[in-house]
Amino acid sequence: MTEPGFVRDTRAAYDALAGDFAEWIRDELASKPLDRAVLAAFAELADGPVADVGCGSGRITAYLRGLGVDASGIDLSPEMIAVARRNHPGIRFEVGSMTALDLPEGSLGGLVAWYSIIHVPPEALPAVLAGFRRVLAPGGYLQLAFQVGDDTVHRDEVGGHRVSLDFHPQRVPEVAALLAEAGLQVRARLERAPDEDGPFPETTPQAFVLARRPAQRS
């Protein structure tokens, strides 16, 4: 099966950014109490192993582990996975793609895609969400985080590194509709104003959507 071009471009970009990106983003969560609250609620709800898909340097995976979650990480970028393994040696990290998750059906109690679907073009997102549903156990939870907006942003340079990277913001109602089409029930939505004072000043609202694979009826 031919790998989509956006997957290759995203992998190459984060391979180039890996070392610097881990430092840039390391303390970002400390200044965002609402984001931490979202993760804490997810950690309380998820029952069983959790995959952090698009884990990057592993900061969210490690945060969830600190909340008592059996979390592991998956990322496209081998260089990002190398950083994650170095920074968090007690956690399992594997190279993989959200477009073809190498996980058994129904094997997860939870899945987090924390600002990772932002690199998935709209036409590919339904298949990605269907893949998320496949690997969740009945009753398992999915936590998404993404920027709110309509227009794709293309970057040829990030932090002095040459890249070819697209960012696809979403609207919460549209994401909720796609989740429903994938067979996932939306359980909560939060949209907050941009944080203009953090280590990465935000220019758009940020969204967090919690969904659940329906439990099997007895």
C-alpha positions in Angstrom: 0.0 0.0 0.0 1.4 3.4 -1.0 2.0 5.7 1.9 0.2 9.1 1.6 2.3 12.1 0.8 1.2 14.0 4.0 2.5 11.1 6.1 5.9 11.2 4.5 6.1 15.0 4.8 5.0 15.0 8.4 7.6 12.3 9.3 10.4 14.2 7.5 9.5 17.4 9.2 9.4 16.0 12.8 12.6 14.0 12.1 14.2 17.4 11.3 12.7 19.2 14.3 13.0 16.4 16.9 15.8 17.6 19.1 14.7 21.2 19.2 11.0 20.5 19.4 11.4 18.5 22.6 13.0 21.4 24.3 10.5 24.0 22.9 7.5 22.0 24.1 8.9 20.5 27.3 7.2 22.7 29.9 4.2 23.9 27.8 1.6 21.9 29.8 2.7 23.6 33.0 1.1 26.9 32.0 -2.2 25.4 30.8 -4.5 24.3 33.7 -7.5 23.6 31.5 -5.5 21.3 29.3 -4.3 19.4 32.4 -7.9 19.1 33.6 -8.9 17.6 30.3 -6.1 15.0 30.6 -7.0 14.3 34.3 -10.6 13.6 33.4 -9.6 11.3 30.6 -7.2 9.5 32.9 -10.0 8.8 35.3 -12.3 7.5 32.6 -10.0 5.3 30.6 -9.9 1.8 31.9 -7.1 -0.3 30.5 -4.0 0.5 28.3 -3.9 3.8 26.6 -2.0 4.8 23.4 -0.8 8.3 22.9 -0.9 8.5 19.1 1.4 11.1 17.6 3.2 11.2 20.9 6.2 13.2 19.7 8.8 13.6 22.5 6.5 11.7 24.9 5.5 14.5 27.2 1.8 13.7 27.2 2.5 10.0 27.6 4.6 10.7 30.6 2.0 13.0 32.1 -0.6 10.3 31.8 1.7 7.8 33.4 2.1 10.2 36.3 -1.7 10.1 36.7 -1.6 6.3 37.0 -2.5 5.5 33.4 -0.9 2.5 31.6 0.2 4.7 28.7 2.5 4.1 25.8 3.4 6.2 22.8 3.3 5.9 19.0 4.7 8.4 16.5 5.6 8.6 12.8 9.0 10.1 13.4 11.8 7.7 14.4 13.8 10.7 15.6 11.0 11.8 17.9 10.7 8.2 19.2 14.4 8.2 19.9 14.0 11.4 21.9 11.0 10.0 23.8 12.8 6.8 24.7 15.8 8.8 25.9 13.7 11.3 28.0 11.3 8.6 29.4 13.2 5.3 29.6 10.5 3.5 31.6 7.8 4.0 29.0 7.2 2.0 25.8 7.4 4.0 22.6 7.1 2.7 19.1 7.3 4.0 15.5 3.9 3.9 13.8 1.3 5.8 11.9 -2.3 6.7 12.9 -3.3 6.0 9.3 -2.4 2.3 9.8 -2.3 1.5 13.5 -0.6 -1.8 14.2 -2.8 -2.7 17.2 -5.3 -5.4 17.7 -9.0 -4.6 17.4 -10.5 -3.6 20.8 -7.1 -3.6 22.6 -7.2 -0.2 24.2 -9.1 1.3 27.1 -8.2 4.8 25.7 -6.5 6.7 22.9 -5.1 10.2 23.0 -4.4 12.2 19.8 -3.1 15.4 21.4 -2.6 17.9 18.6 -1.7 15.1 16.1 -4.7 15.0 13.9 -3.8 18.6 13.0 -1.5 17.2 10.3 -4.2 15.0 8.7 -6.0 16.5 5.7 -9.8 16.6 5.9 -10.3 13.9 3.3 -8.1 11.4 5.3 -9.6 12.2 8.7 -12.7 9.9 8.5 -10.5 6.8 8.0 -8.2 7.8 10.8 -11.1 8.2 13.2 -12.5 4.8 12.1 -9.1 3.3 12.9 -9.2 4.9 16.3 -12.6 3.3 16.9 -11.3 -0.1 15.7 -8.5 -0.3 18.3 -10.7 0.9 21.2 -12.4 -1.7 23.4 -16.2 -1.3 23.8 -16.6 1.5 26.3 -13.1 2.9 25.6 -12.4 6.6 25.4 -10.8 8.8 22.7 -9.4 12.3 23.6 -8.7 14.7 20.8 -7.0 18.1 21.0 -6.7 20.5 18.0 -6.7 24.1 16.9 -10.0 25.7 15.9 -10.2 27.2 12.4 -11.0 26.7 8.8 -7.9 27.4 6.7 -4.9 25.1 6.2 -1.6 26.6 7.1 1.5 25.5 5.2 5.0 26.0 6.8 8.2 25.7 4.9 10.3 26.6 7.9 10.0 26.0 11.6 12.6 27.2 14.1 15.2 27.5 11.5 14.6 24.0 10.0 13.4 23.6 6.4 10.2 21.5 6.4 7.1 21.0 4.3 4.3 20.8 6.9 0.6 21.4 6.7 -1.6 22.3 9.7 -5.3 21.6 9.4 -7.4 23.3 12.1 -11.0 22.0 12.6 -14.4 23.1 13.8 -15.8 21.2 16.8 -19.2 20.5 15.2 -17.6 19.1 12.1 -15.3 16.9 14.2 -18.2 15.7 16.3 -20.1 14.8 13.1 -17.1 12.8 11.9 -16.8 11.0 15.2 -20.5 10.0 15.0 -20.0 8.7 11.5 -17.1 6.6 12.8 -19.3 5.1 15.4 -18.0 7.1 18.4 -20.2 8.9 20.9 -19.2 12.5 21.8 -19.2 12.8 25.6 -17.7 16.2 26.1 -16.5 19.3 24.3 -14.3 22.2 25.5 -13.2 25.2 23.5 -10.9 27.7 25.2 -9.5 31.0 24.1 -6.0 31.2 22.8 -3.2 31.4 25.4 -1.2 34.4 24.2 1.3 34.3 27.0 2.6 30.7 27.1 5.9 29.4 25.6 4.1 28.9 22.3 1.7 31.9 21.9 -1.6 30.8 20.4 -3.4 32.7 17.7 -6.6 30.6 17.5 -9.0 28.9 20.0 -8.1 25.4 21.1 -10.6 22.5 21.2 -10.8 19.3 23.2 -13.3 16.6 22.3 -13.9 13.4 24.3 -15.6 10.5 22.6 -16.4 6.9 23.5 -16.8 3.7 21.7 -20.2 2.4 22.7 -20.2 -0.4 25.2 -21.6 -3.7 24.0 -25.1 -4.5 25.0 -25.6 -7.6 27.1 
